[in-house]
Amino acid sequence: MHLGYNGDMGIGKKRQGHWARKRGAVLAFLVLACLAMAVGEDAFRIVVTTDIHYLASSLHDQGGAFQRFASGRDGKDLLHIKALLDSLDRELLAARPALLIVTGDLTSNGEKASHEAMAARFRALEKAGIQVLVLPGNHDINNPWARAFKGESQLVTDSVSPEDFLRIYRDFGPGEALSRDAASLSYIASPRRGLSILMLDSNLYRGNAERGAPATNGRLGPSTLDWIRREEAKARARGDVLFAALHHSLVDHSSVIARGFTLDNAAEVLALFKELGIGLALTGHVHIQDAVQDEASGLCDIATNALSVWPHQYGILTFGPDRVLRYRTRVLDVEAWARATGNTDPYLLGYAKESEAAFRQASALMGSAILGQDRAGSAEAGLASQTMATLNLRYFAGRQEENSRDILGSEGLALLEEAPSPFVAAYALSILRDNSLDDNRVDIMPRD
């Protein structure tokens, strides 16, 4: 028995928006009914996080080069990444989930020192009784961009090979796997009776040195697909619920940002998963919080928000005696960690507001020139950029449904729609077309 949507239980975007709108009321009612069901004390709890992008403290001195690198416009808060991880560790040790899954991009750019520091954190968690399963992301292996920062200089530092990654993280999945794929770093784990997880390495890192850059895109090769087929048959024979975790998306999470983020051979993989009855994939890479359902296969792809990016949240997946998987999100409470540890940094003590303001500013800059240079600095340009920022914040938090309250029909949206910048305008409108019912609360029923 594997996971999937049994009719009306699907939560996520359909490729046909009309279907989602027509059945939205029924779905909402069923979700509320499921939320009312008690999970039970014997539920197996899994924390899901992704895209940490950690840079080891030993690789920088807080100097000018690091400050410039960490102040990029991609939204990652590398300046406070250690505080984010310390906060996560604190919450994990307090909540004591059975399992932590990390779906790739553990490091900033694959630095060996960053990997070793992450492994030390995972070792401490496992010592406390929390099992850890790790996957690489496109930043993590054979990355020619691995850098250390000293003063005003960037210095080349060691990255890791696939063999190094396996050695460093052997105790966090690969070394205790039921089976490992010979063609990749994929493996299958069974963290408890009745549950198996396909941990799939979707990255294309073999040619990074020749390219001089890490490949963004990903795929699952023929040998890996054959291995999945064999392992699914074994899981079925055991009577296990089976789902997958990987770095890249299996279903597009955006109509304008898909190439390089959704698997190159996603259609092939979805067809296989439909045949095998695999109905859930936990993914990362896109940094947003978003749940989307592929209509043809019924698979739900849940992308968890990057831990390094506002609102800095993670997923909590519970597996109960009823064999339903319930996914919810939790925003990391950095302020509580700061108070508990006696930290006096005012930014960390007010992190929720400070981080949101920084992300809003970065998002507004993306739309600051959306009306063209001749209108830059005008009141209309300011309104357009702030509308863009509001859309982007809600997109990353998985709260797009709020846009119907104040964005639809607004003057700011009208300005975005008439903007000469094709990409930014298309990006903004794609957020409005997101038909997701609830990206932060998803229930997946067992499918016979």
N, C-alpha and C positions, 0 to 999 in steps of 0.2 A: 504494500500500500504506500503510495507516494503522495506528494502534496499537490494541491491545485485548487482552483476555484470550482465549487460545485454549484453551477448556475449563479444565483443572485449574490453569492458571497464575495464576488470579486471586488476589490477596492483598488482603484488605480485608473489611469487613462485608458480608454479604448481607442483604437485607431479610427473608429467611427464615432465622432463626438455626439452624433444624434442618439446613438444607443445609450451613452452615458447619461445624457440629459433626460431621456425618456424614462429610464429606470432608476434615476437618482433617488427618488423618494422611497422606493422599495429598498434600495441598497442601504440608504441611511437608516431606515427602520431596523434592518437586520443587523447592521453594525452596532447600533445601540443595544439591541437584544444580546448580542455577543459580549459587549462590554459589561453587561449586567451579570454575566456568568462569573462565578468565582473561579480564579485560576487554581487556587488550592496551594497548601503549603508544600506539597510534594512536587510542584512544577519545577522543571529543569530550566534554569535561567541562563541566558547567553547575552553577553554584552557585545555589540558590534561597533567597531570604529574603523576609520580609514583615513588615508591621506594626512598623516601626522606631519610629514615633511620635517622631521627633527634634524637639527644641526647640532652636533655635540659641542658642549661648552669649550672643550679643549681645542676646537678648530677656529675660534675667533677670540678677539680681545676687546670687543665692543667698539673698535676703532671705526674710522671713517669708511673703509671699504665694506665692512660688515653692515654699517648703518645704511649705506646706499643700497646694498643688496637686499637687506631686510625691509626696505621701504618701497619695494616694488608695488605696482598697481594691481597685482593679482589677488589681493585680499588676504594672503596668508600672513598671520601674525607671528613671524619668526622672532621678533624681539622678545616675545613672552612665551615662546614654545616650551621652555622648561617648566614655567609655572603652569601651563596647560596640562602637561604630562604629570606633574606633581599633584595637581588637582584631580586628575583622572585616577591616579593610583590611590589617592585618599578615598575617593568614592567607591572604587572597586573593593578596597579592603573593608570598608564599612558595610557595603551591601552583600559581599561574598557571593557573587554569581558563580555558577559551576564552571563557566567557560567564557573566555575572551577570544573573539575572532577579529583579526586585523586584515583587511582586504587590500593591502598594498600601499606603496609610497610611504614606507616607514621613515625614510630619510629625505633630506633636502635634495641631494643629488648623488646618492649612492656612496657616500663617504664611508670608508671602512670603520673609522672611529665612531661614526654615528650609529652604524649597525651594531657594533660591539656594545655601545652604551644602551641601545634599545634592548639587546639581549639580556643585559644585566638587570634591567627593569623587569623583563618578563620572568627572569629566574626568581626574582624576589616575589613576584605574584604567585608563581607556581609553588614556591616554598610555603606560601600562605594558604595553599589549597585551591587556587584558581588556575585551571588548565588554560593554556594559551595555544591557539592555532594561528599561524602566520602565513601570509602569501606575499610575494614580491609585487611591486608596481613598476610602471615604466621608468620611474626615477631611480630604482634601487640597484640595478645590476649593470656592469660594464658601462658605467656612465662617464663619458669623457669630460663632463662638466663638474666633476667632484673638485671642490675647492675648499681651502682654508683661507682665513682672512686675518691679516696682521697689519695694523696701522692703516695705511692707504693702499695696501697691495692685496691682490688675490693671488693665492699660491696653489699650484696643482697639488692635490693630495690623492692618496690611494683610494680607488674604488674597489668593488668586489666582483669576482667572477661568479658564475652559477655555482661552482664547486665551493667557493668561499661562503656564499649565502647558505648553502646547505649545511656546511660545517658550523657556522655561527648559530643558525636557528634549528639545528637538528632536534633539539629537545622540545621544540615548540611546534610539533606537528609531524614533520617528515620522519623522525626517528621512532615514532609510536604509531605510524600509519598502518592500516590494514593492508594497504597496497600503495605502491608508488609507480607513477608513469615513467617509463624508460625514456620518453622523448621530451619531457619537460620536468618542471619542479612540481607538477600536480601530484596530489595524493588524496586518499580517502580516509577519513577518520570516523570512528564510532565512539563518541564521548560518553554515551550511555546506551543501555540496552533499548532497542527499538528505534534508534535514531542514527543515521549516517549522514555525513557531510562530504560532498565533493569539493575539495579545495583546488581550484583550477588556475594554473599559471597561464595567463593569456598574453604574456608580454613577448615582444620581438627584440630581444637585446643582443642577439648574436652579431648583428652588423653595425652596432653603435660606433665602434672604433673607426670603421671605414666612413661612416656618415659624419663623424665628428660631433654627433648629437644623439641623445636618447630618442628612440622611436616612440612616438605618441600612440600610434595605432596598435592593435592587437588581433590575434586570431588563435583558434584552437586547431592544431594540425590533424591530419588524417589518423595518425597513430594514436594521438590523444583521444580522438573521438571513438576509435575502436576500443581503447582502454575503458572509456566511460561506459560503453555498451556492456563490456564484460563485468565491470564493477556494479552496475545497476542490477544485472541479473543476480549477482551474489546478494546484494542488499534486499532484493525482492524475495529471494529464498529465505533470508533471515526474518522477513516480515517487517523490515525497517521502513520508517518514514525517511525519505531521501530528499535533500535539497542541495543546491550548489552555492558556492561563494567564489567570486573572481573579481579582478580589478576593473576590467572593462565592462561596459553595458552590453546586455543582450538585446535590449529594446531601446530605441531612440528616446532620450529624455528631453530633447529639444528639436524643433524643426529646423533650426539654423545652426546648432552646434551638435553635430552627430559624427561627422567624419573625423576619425582619429580617436573617438570616444566610444562609439559602438563597435563591436567586433567586426572586422572585415568580412567574416563569413557567418554573421549572425543568423541569416536565414537558414543556413545549413544546420547550425547548432539548435536553433529553435525547432526545426523539423525533427531532429533527433530527440530533443527533450519532450516534444509532444508524443512521439512514438513510445518513449520510455515512461511517460507519466510524471516527469519532473516539473513541478509547478511553481517553484520559487528559486530566485537567484538574488543573493546579496552582493551588491556591487559598490564601487567607488568611482574614482577618476574624475567625474564631472563636478565634484565638490558640493553640489546642491543636495537638498533633501527632497527626494522625489520618488513616488511609486507609480509605476506604469504597467499596464497589462497589455500583452500582445493578444489580439483577438483570435488569430489563427490557431495558436498553440495553447492559449489560456495561461501562459506563464506570466507571473508577476515579478518584475525586476524592481527591487527596492534599492535605490542609491542612497546611502547614508551621507549626511553632511560631513564634509572634511573637518576633522577635529581642529585643524589649524586655521579654519576660516569661520567667521561669524555665521550663525550664532553659537558655534562651538558645541554641537550636540552629538550625542551618540544614540545608537539604537539598543533597545532591550527586547530580546526575543524570548518568549516563554513557551515551553512545550509541556503541556499537561497530560493527565491520564486520558483526556478525550482526544488526544493526538492532534489538537488544533495548535497551530503556531500563531501566536499573537505578538505583533511587532508594535512597539511604542518608542517614543523618543524622550530623551531627557537632556536639558541644557546643562552644560558643565558649570558648576558653581565655584568659580575662581575666587570670588569674594569670601566665601566660607573658608576655603583653604587658607587665604591670606590672613584672615582673622585668627584662625586656629593655630597658625604657625608664628604669630606675632609679627608678620610682615608689616612694615610701615610705609610701603610704596603707595601713595595715594591713587595711582593709576590702577593698581591691582585691587585696592580696597573698594574702588568704584568701577570694577572691570566691566560689568554688564553694560552700563551706560557709555563708558569710554570706548569699548570695543565696537558697540553699535555705531557710535558717532564716527569712528575712524572708517568703518566699512561704508557708512553712508557717504562720507566725503569722497572715498575712492570711487564709489558708484556714481556719484554726481559728476566727478571729473570725466568719467566715460561718456557722459552725455553733454558735457559743457559746450562742445562745439557742434552740437547736433543740428542747430539751425543755420550753420554756416558762419564764416568769419565776419561777414558784414553785420551780423546780429549778435556777435559775441559780447557778453557783458550787459546785454539788455535785460529788462525785466522778464521778457518772454523766454529768453535763453535760460534764465535762472529758474523759471517755473518748469521748463522742459527738463532741465537737468535734475531738479528735485523730484519730479514725477518719475524719471528714470531711476533715481536712487530708491524711491519707495518700492517700485516694481521689483528691483533687484534684491532688496532686503527680504521681501516676502518670498521671492523665488528661492533663495538660498535656505530660508527657514521652512519651506514647504507650506506657506500660508497664502497661496495665490487666491484663495476664495475671498479674501478680504478686499480684493481689488473691485469687486462688484459694488462695494459700499461707497467708494470715493474716487476711484480712477475712471471707471466706465462713464462716458459722457462728460468727462471733465475737460476744462480748457487745456490742462497740461497734456492730456492724451491727444487732443486735437493737434497740438503743436508737434507732438512726436509723429503723428500720422502724416503731416505735411513736410517733415524734415527731409533735406536733400541727402543726408547720410544714410545710404541703403542698409548697411549692416546693423547699426545701432537701432534704427527704426524697426527693422525686421525682428531684431532680438526682443525689443520691448513688446511688440505685438504678439510675438510667439508666447510670451509669458501670459498674456491675456487669453490666448487660445488654449491654455493648459486646462484640460477638463478634469483634472484630478479631483476626487471627492475628499480625500484626506491623506496627505502624504506622511503624516505622523502617527497614524493609527491604522494598522492593516491586520486583518485576520485571514489566515489561510487554512482551509478545511482539508482534511485527508481525502484523497481521491482514490477510489477502488480501481 
